[in-house]
Every structure is written in structure tokens, then in C-alpha cells.
Amino acid sequence: MKKDFTLDDIETTADIKIPDNPLDMVIGQDHAVEYAKLAAKQRRHLLLVGPPGVGKSMIAQGIAELLPKPREQIEVYHNPANPERPIVKVRTRDEVEKEDSDTLLSPEEVPEPVAEQLGFRCPSCGEYSDPDCRYCPRCGAQKYSARTYRATQYDRATSRQVAVIYERVGDRIRVVKPDSEGEEKKVLVPLDRKPFVQATGASETELLGDVKHCPWGGDEQLGEPPYKRVIPGAVHEAHEGVLFIDELAQLGPLQQHLLTAMQEKEYPITGKNPQSSGAAVRVEGVPCDFILVGACNIQDLPMILSPLRSRIQGEGYEVLMKTTMPDTEENRAKLAQFVAQEVERDGRIPHATREAVEEIVKEARRRARVIDGERDALTLRLRDLSGVVRLAGDLAVMEGAKYIEPKHVRAAIKKAKPVEDQIIEEYGSLEEGLRRDVATCSLSSPAAQQRVIQGDTTDSYYHQEDKRGYI
């Protein structure tokens, strides 16, 4: 289906081509999409303000789709002079890919004990086979299945034994050799990673990283060295990508740390629990150059830290999301695209006929008038509307219908009511529903509860509870 279509051009939503980029899936927020494309190209921060369900998270994902692949890998190394202060190194994609090509070996090229531990070689007959096969295809003996194997080898440069890590990578084996100082490394943020990190509702550890506790205090013989216990936070994992935080105001005091990370483009990782051995470990200079896409409701704006908003305004954009769009032929077609997207995203409901889409358009028009007071408009509170689409699809599935039809949409609109509306229909008002609910919980026996439900409030226990203020 061509990009500029009308409802008359389709028979069902199956005729509509779904865009590949999430930004092209955003309905009715053209101004926000324009800012998002600028943010991706110029690496600017973005604050999206508006009610839930208008496309804020989809815009954030769309920005990440426009970014180039990450070019840097963050690694942490043992510091022989001070183990509690691991060393951070940043390596480029060319350096990592060159090392990988040099260190990927076939199972036959590594020592036989290594090949056996990683599941490539049968310890009984010596036959080489797929490591995912738990039993040898030749003799039937059970094989080992380790993902990594630690061994030692003699290093002529340092004239001592050093540790070497062998890792399974498909049908090959990666050899993680010691660095120039004779110590191993840990990849903190890998090169091949998703450029979109969601940190909505993140704790301090999730957002800023941590150092795991070692019951042996990092002892060389029994414990785990400090550099291996370092855990990156969302600000580090979003390096060169997008850090999306919905309900930004809910971060509370953590907003100050987020601001520091945005300003410095690096943030140290320390142990967060003062009772843990990790509290003594600190990793300085961990890169975190990310694009912040924050989202919040209008009433939460005063709770966002003023310096944080100033940083976003100075190095990015603030955008107010729309809740309605004009009721035009073009926008009605966009609602049809929205229905097609919801069908594809759900994967368990059939497509909708053109007539069913027209019923959804009517509901979108009604909601724009009732909720936002806008006439000749269509609602953009699409998350709520998607519930109608899914319920209509479920009704069609239960009926065995090939497509969602108008009758399914009309039935879904009647059924898809908030629980507050259901309480009002059942009890007449929210207050009466609350009174009944508290009353039935306060009575001494099921029989007394039933009398209150039926309107008889002569039970003495009921009146006793009423005097206490429960009802």
C-alpha cells in the first residue's frame, strides 16, 4: 500500500504496509518526530511531556534506530599496584575486531583438555562434534559442556605462568589472553550492544552501577578479584546510544547523579552497600556519553530537578506531546495504520475490515470530545484505544471470524470500560461502591455481609463498626 492512502483504498488493515522505523509508526506527533530526528543527528537530549500512551517510548526507540553502531568497547583491567582501583580502557571497533579475528581458533587448534571441557571433544574416544550435543555421536559417552574454561600457560615475556580464558563462540573458541601487564580483563560494555537502554524506575544500582560483594574480601586464592565484580549501570550501557527514562521525576535524588553523568560524560562505579567488600572498590572514568530521552506527565514537571531541565534545554529540546489531531481523511488513514500496527504487534488477533476501522475512528472522535473537549478531532491517547482493538480482536477469535468486524468493535467499546465506570454502573456512585466494600469487610459473619449487600443494615456489628468510623 502506498504511503499516502485513504480508507477507501483498503479492504482490511492487512493491505497496509507497516513501517520499519519506530518513528514512522508514531501517529499524530509530527512535531515531536521532527525534534527526534534532530536529536539523533546532532546528539541532543530530549524531554517529552504528555499523558501516557501518546507515543513517548516509541519516539525514544526510533531515535536509537537512527544512531550508528557503537564504535567503542569499555573494558576494566586489574590494577596490580592497587587492586581496589581497577583500570578502565576504551578500545575502538577496529581494535576489537582485529583481536577477535586473531584469537578465534578452531577446536583442533586448542589443547585437547580445553576442547574437552568446552564440549567439542569427547573425553572417551576423542571424537570432535557439535558442543551443543551433550553425548558423543560416535561412542555415546557424555561430554562436558562448559561455556568458558580457565587455564594457565607460560608467558615468555614475563617468565611466569599466567591465566588464559577460553570461551565458546559458536563453533569456534575465543582465547582471552593476558594484557601487556600480565592480567586479565573484563568487558564492561561490549561492542555489539543495543543502542537503546530503558531505565524507567531504576534503582541507584541499576542506574549507576555497583561492585558485587565478595565474602572473602577479594582474596587472591579464595575470592574474586575486584575488577571482575564491577557491574555497569544503565548510564554506562547507554554509552553512544539512548538512555530512556519514563516518569523522569520519579528518580528523585538520583536526578543529581544523572545530571553529573550528562555533564562529565563519564561516571565512576563504586560499591553501593557500605557493609559490602565492594564498597572499597572504585572505578574512575567510566565513559557514559549518551542521549537522554526523558518523559513525564505535565503535573510532574515541578519535580524535575531545575539544573537537569536546564541541561536538557541547553543541549536539547523540550516537546509537549499532542493529545488530539484534526479529524481529516489523512488522519483517519493514520488511525487505520495504527490498527494494523497493533494487530502485527499483538500477533494473536486478526486484521480489521475497513468498516471496523471506521467504528474505531468514531470512538477516537468521541474520546477526543469527551476527554479533551475537542470537536472535529481524533484522540491520540492510543494506548487506551489499543485495548479496544485487542478486545475486539479477541472477540473475533472467539467467534471464529476471519477479520475484526464492526460488531466486534462496538461490543469491545461497551466492554472495555475502566473499573471506575463499572463501579458506578453497579453501585450508582464511587462513594456507594466504597461504602459497600468497607461494610462487607467489617461484618462479623457471611450472613450479616449478605444482609448489608441486600440493603438491611440492622446488624448490631455493622452499627458498631459504623461508630468506629469504618463506614
C-alpha positions in Angstrom: 0.0 0.0 0.0 1.3 3.4 -0.9 2.3 5.8 1.9 -0.5 8.4 1.2 -3.6 6.3 1.2 -7.2 6.7 2.4 -9.7 4.3 4.0 -11.3 3.8 0.6 -8.1 2.4 -0.7 -8.1 -0.6 1.6 -10.3 -3.6 2.2 -8.7 -4.7 5.5 -5.7 -3.5 7.6 -3.7 -6.3 6.1 -3.4 -4.1 3.0 -1.4 -1.5 5.0 2.4 -1.7 5.0 3.9 -1.4 8.4 6.9 1.0 8.6 10.3 -0.4 9.7 11.4 2.6 11.8 9.5 3.2 15.1 9.5 6.9 14.3 7.4 6.3 11.2 4.9 4.3 13.4 4.2 7.3 15.7 0.8 8.7 14.9 -0.1 12.4 15.1 3.1 13.6 16.7 4.8 15.0 13.6 6.4 17.9 15.5 7.9 15.5 18.1 9.2 13.2 15.4 10.9 16.2 13.8 12.7 17.0 17.0 13.6 13.3 17.5 15.3 13.2 14.1 17.3 16.3 15.0 18.3 14.8 18.4 19.6 11.6 16.6 21.6 13.6 14.0 23.0 16.2 16.4 23.1 14.0 19.6 20.8 16.3 21.6 18.8 15.4 24.7 15.0 15.3 24.6 12.3 15.8 27.2 8.8 14.6 26.1 5.9 15.9 28.2 2.4 14.4 28.0 0.0 11.8 29.2 0.7 8.1 29.0 0.0 6.3 25.7 0.8 9.1 23.2 4.0 7.6 21.8 6.8 8.8 24.0 8.6 5.4 24.3 8.2 4.7 20.6 9.9 8.0 19.8 12.8 7.1 22.1 13.2 3.8 20.3 13.1 5.5 17.0 16.0 7.8 17.9 18.1 4.7 18.7 17.3 3.2 15.3 18.8 6.3 13.6 22.1 6.1 15.5 25.2 4.5 14.0 26.5 1.3 15.6 28.6 1.7 18.7 32.3 2.3 18.0 33.8 1.7 21.4 34.1 -1.2 23.9 34.6 -0.4 27.6 36.9 -2.8 29.4 38.1 -2.9 33.0 41.6 -4.3 34.0 43.2 -5.4 37.2 45.5 -2.8 38.8 48.5 -4.6 40.3 49.5 -1.6 42.3 46.0 -1.1 43.8 43.5 -3.9 43.1 40.6 -1.8 44.6 41.2 0.8 41.8 40.7 -1.2 38.6 41.8 0.5 35.3 39.4 1.4 32.6 40.3 1.2 28.9 38.3 2.1 25.9 39.0 0.2 22.7 37.8 1.0 19.2 35.8 -1.3 16.9 38.8 -1.8 14.7 41.0 -2.9 17.6 38.3 -5.3 19.0 37.5 -6.9 15.6 41.2 -7.3 14.8 41.8 -9.1 18.2 38.8 -11.3 17.7 40.0 -12.4 14.3 43.4 -13.2 15.8 42.0 -15.1 18.8 39.2 -17.2 17.3 40.5 -20.7 16.9 39.1 -24.0 15.7 38.6 -26.7 18.4 41.5 -28.6 16.9 43.9 -25.7 17.4 43.5 -25.5 21.2 44.9 -28.0 23.7 42.8 -31.2 23.9 41.8 -30.7 27.6 40.4 -27.3 26.7 38.4 -28.7 23.7 37.0 -31.4 26.1 35.9 -29.0 28.8 34.2 -26.8 26.2 32.3 -29.8 24.8 34.0 -30.0 21.4 35.9 -33.2 22.0 34.7 -36.5 23.5 36.8 -37.3 26.7 36.3 -41.0 25.9 37.1 -41.6 22.3 38.5 -38.2 21.2 35.8 -37.5 18.5 35.1 -33.9 17.7 31.5 -32.8 17.4 29.0 -30.0 18.0 29.4 -28.7 21.6 25.6 -28.4 21.9 25.3 -32.2 21.5 25.6 -33.5 25.1 26.6 -37.0 24.0 29.3 -38.1 21.6 27.7 -39.3 18.3 30.4 -41.9 17.9 30.6 -43.7 21.3 27.6 -42.2 23.2 29.7 -41.0 26.1 28.6 -37.9 27.9 30.6 -34.7 27.1 31.4 -31.7 29.2 29.5 -28.5 28.4 31.3 -25.5 30.0 30.9 -22.2 28.2 34.3 -20.9 29.5 37.4 -22.6 30.7 40.3 -21.1 32.6 43.8 -22.5 32.1 47.4 -21.4 32.6 50.2 -21.1 30.2 53.8 -20.0 30.4 54.4 -16.4 29.3 57.9 -15.9 28.0 57.7 -12.1 28.1 57.2 -12.2 31.9 58.8 -15.6 32.6 55.8 -16.8 34.7 52.6 -18.7 34.5 49.6 -16.5 33.5 45.9 -17.3 33.3 44.1 -17.7 29.9 40.4 -17.8 29.4 38.9 -19.9 26.6 35.3 -19.1 25.5 32.9 -20.9 23.2 31.8 -18.7 20.3 29.5 -20.8 18.1 31.8 -23.4 16.5 34.9 -21.5 17.4 36.9 -20.7 20.5 38.0 -17.3 21.6 41.2 -17.0 23.6 41.2 -14.2 26.1 44.9 -13.6 26.5 46.6 -11.6 29.3 47.1 -7.9 28.6 50.5 -6.3 28.5 50.7 -6.2 32.3 50.0 -9.9 32.6 46.5 -9.5 33.9 43.1 -10.5 32.6 40.3 -8.1 31.6 36.6 -7.9 31.9 34.4 -6.4 29.2 32.2 -4.0 31.0 30.2 -2.7 28.0 30.6 -4.9 24.9 31.0 -3.5 21.4 27.9 -5.3 20.0 25.1 -4.0 22.1 21.7 -2.4 21.7 21.8 1.4 21.4 18.6 1.7 23.4 18.6 1.3 27.2 15.4 1.8 29.3 16.0 2.8 32.9 12.4 3.7 33.9 12.1 3.2 37.7 15.7 2.2 38.0 17.3 1.9 41.4 20.7 3.5 42.3 22.5 0.3 41.5 20.7 -0.2 38.2 21.3 3.3 37.1 24.8 4.0 38.2 26.4 0.5 38.5 27.8 -1.4 41.5 30.5 -3.7 42.8 29.4 -7.1 43.9 30.2 -8.3 47.4 32.9 -11.0 47.9 32.7 -12.9 51.2 36.4 -13.4 51.1 37.2 -9.8 50.5 38.7 -10.4 47.1 41.4 -12.7 48.4 43.7 -13.9 45.6 43.2 -17.6 46.4 39.6 -17.8 47.5 37.9 -14.7 46.4 37.1 -13.0 43.2 39.3 -10.0 42.2 37.7 -6.6 42.4 37.8 -5.8 38.7 35.6 -8.9 38.0 33.0 -7.8 40.4 32.3 -4.4 38.7 28.8 -4.1 37.3 28.0 -1.3 34.8 24.9 0.9 35.3 22.3 2.0 32.7 24.2 5.2 32.1 27.3 3.2 31.1 25.4 0.6 29.0 23.8 3.5 27.1 27.2 4.9 26.0 26.9 6.1 22.4 23.2 5.3 22.5 19.9 6.4 24.0 19.1 6.3 27.7 15.3 6.4 28.0 13.7 7.2 31.4 9.9 7.4 31.6 8.4 9.1 34.6 11.7 11.0 35.0 10.6 12.8 38.1 10.3 9.5 40.0 14.1 9.2 40.0 14.1 11.7 42.9 17.6 12.4 44.3 19.1 10.2 41.6 18.5 13.1 39.1 21.6 14.8 40.5 23.8 11.8 39.7 22.2 11.6 36.2 23.0 15.3 35.7 26.6 14.7 36.7 26.9 11.8 34.2 25.4 14.0 31.4 27.8 16.9 32.2 31.0 14.9 32.6 30.2 12.1 30.0 31.8 9.7 32.5 30.7 8.4 35.9 32.7 6.3 38.4 31.4 2.9 39.5 31.6 2.2 43.3 30.1 -0.3 45.7 26.7 1.0 46.9 26.4 -1.1 50.1 28.7 0.2 52.8 28.6 -3.2 54.6 29.9 -4.9 51.4 33.5 -5.6 50.4 32.6 -3.8 47.2 32.4 -0.5 49.0 36.2 -0.3 49.0 36.3 -0.6 45.2 36.1 2.5 42.9 36.5 2.6 39.1 37.2 6.1 37.8 36.5 7.5 34.4 33.9 5.0 33.0 32.5 6.6 29.8 28.8 7.3 29.6 28.2 9.6 26.6 24.5 9.0 25.9 21.5 10.8 24.6 18.9 11.3 27.4 15.3 10.9 26.3 13.2 11.7 29.4 9.4 11.6 29.6 7.0 12.8 32.2 3.4 14.0 32.7 2.6 17.7 32.9 1.9 17.6 36.6 5.3 16.1 37.3 7.3 19.0 35.7 7.9 20.8 39.0 9.5 17.6 40.4 12.2 17.5 37.8 15.5 19.0 39.1 15.9 22.5 37.8 19.6 22.1 36.8 18.6 18.9 34.9 16.0 20.7 32.9 18.4 23.5 32.3 20.9 21.0 30.9 18.2 19.5 28.6 17.2 22.9 27.4 20.8 24.0 26.8 21.8 20.8 25.0 18.5 19.6 23.6 14.8 20.2 23.3 11.6 20.0 25.4 8.5 18.9 23.5 4.8 18.9 24.6 3.1 15.9 23.1 -0.3 16.3 21.5 -3.4 14.5 22.7 -5.6 15.1 19.6 -5.2 15.6 15.9 -7.7 17.1 13.4 -10.3 14.8 12.0 -9.2 14.7 8.4 -9.1 12.0 5.8 -5.4 11.7 6.1 -5.5 11.3 9.9 -8.3 8.7 9.7 -5.9 6.7 7.4 -3.2 7.1 10.1 -5.6 5.5 12.6 -6.0 2.6 10.2 -2.2 2.3 10.2 -2.3 2.3 14.0 -4.8 -0.6 14.0 -2.6 -2.5 11.6 0.4 -1.9 13.8 -1.4 -3.1 16.9 -2.5 -6.3 15.1 1.0 -7.0 14.0 2.4 -6.2 17.4 -0.1 -8.4 19.2 0.3 -11.4 16.9 -2.8 -13.2 18.2 -5.7 -11.2 16.7 -6.9 -10.9 13.0 -6.8 -7.8 10.9 -9.7 -5.4 10.8 -12.1 -4.6 7.9 -12.4 -1.1 6.7 -15.8 -0.8 8.3 -14.3 -1.9 11.6 -11.7 0.8 11.3 -14.4 3.3 10.7 -16.0 2.3 14.0 -12.7 2.8 15.8 -12.4 6.2 14.1 -15.9 7.1 15.6 -14.6 6.0 19.1 -11.5 8.1 18.6 -13.7 11.1 17.7 -15.9 10.5 20.8 -12.9 10.3 23.1 -11.3 13.5 21.8 -14.6 15.3 22.5 -15.3 13.7 26.0 -11.7 13.6 27.4 -10.0 16.6 25.7 -13.1 18.7 24.8 -12.0 18.9 21.2 -14.6 18.7 18.4 -13.7 17.6 14.9 -10.7 15.9 16.3 -9.4 12.4 16.9 -7.8 11.2 20.1 -4.1 10.4 20.3 -4.3 8.6 23.6 -3.7 5.5 21.6 -2.6 3.1 24.4 -6.2 3.2 25.7 -7.6 2.8 22.2 -5.3 -0.2 21.6 -7.2 -2.0 24.4 -10.4 -1.7 22.3 -8.5 -3.1 19.3 -7.2 -6.1 21.2 -10.6 -6.8 22.9 -12.3 -6.6 19.5 -9.7 -9.0 18.1 -10.2 -11.4 21.0 -14.0 -11.4 20.4 -13.4 -12.1 16.7 -11.1 -15.0 17.6 -13.7 -16.5 20.0 -16.3 -16.2 17.3 -14.0 -17.8 14.7 -14.3 -14.7 12.4 -11.6 -14.1 9.8 -11.5 -10.4 10.4 -12.4 -7.9 13.1 -15.8 -6.6 12.1 -17.8 -3.5 13.2 -19.9 -5.6 15.6 -16.7 -6.7 17.4 -15.6 -3.1 17.8 -18.9 -2.0 19.1 -19.0 -4.9 21.6 -15.4 -4.1 22.7 -16.3 -0.4 23.3 -19.1 -1.5 25.6 -16.9 -4.0 27.5 -13.6 -2.1 27.6 -14.6 0.2 30.5 -12.4 1.4 33.3 -13.3 -0.2 36.6 -14.5 3.2 38.0 -17.2 3.2 35.3 -18.1 -0.4 36.2 -18.4 0.6 39.9 -20.7 3.5 39.0 -22.9 1.2 36.9 -23.0 -1.4 39.7 -23.5 0.8 42.7 -24.6 4.2 41.4 -21.5 6.1 42.5 -17.9 5.5 43.6 -18.8 6.5 47.1 -21.5 3.9 47.4 -19.2 1.2 46.0 -16.6 2.1 48.6 -19.2 2.1 51.4 -20.4 -1.4 50.4 -16.9 -2.7 50.1 -15.9 -1.5 53.5 -19.2 -2.6 55.0 -18.8 -6.2 53.8 -15.3 -6.4 55.1 -16.3 -5.1 58.5 -19.2 -7.5 59.3 -18.8 -10.4 61.6 -20.4 -13.2 59.5 -21.1 -14.0 55.9 -24.9 -13.8 56.7 -24.5 -10.3 58.0 -22.5 -9.3 55.0 -25.2 -10.6 52.7 -27.9 -8.6 54.6 -25.9 -5.4 54.1 -25.5 -6.2 50.4 -29.2 -6.6 50.2 -29.8 -3.2 52.0 -30.5 -4.5 55.5 -28.2 -2.5 57.9 -29.9 -3.6 61.2 -27.0 -5.8 62.2 -25.6 -4.7 65.5 -22.0 -5.4 64.5 -22.5 -3.3 61.4 -23.6 -0.3 63.6 -20.7 -0.9 66.0 -18.2 -0.6 63.2 -20.1 2.4 61.8 -19.4 4.2 65.1 -15.8 3.4 64.9 -15.6 5.3 61.6 -15.1 2.4 59.3 -18.1 3.2 57.2 
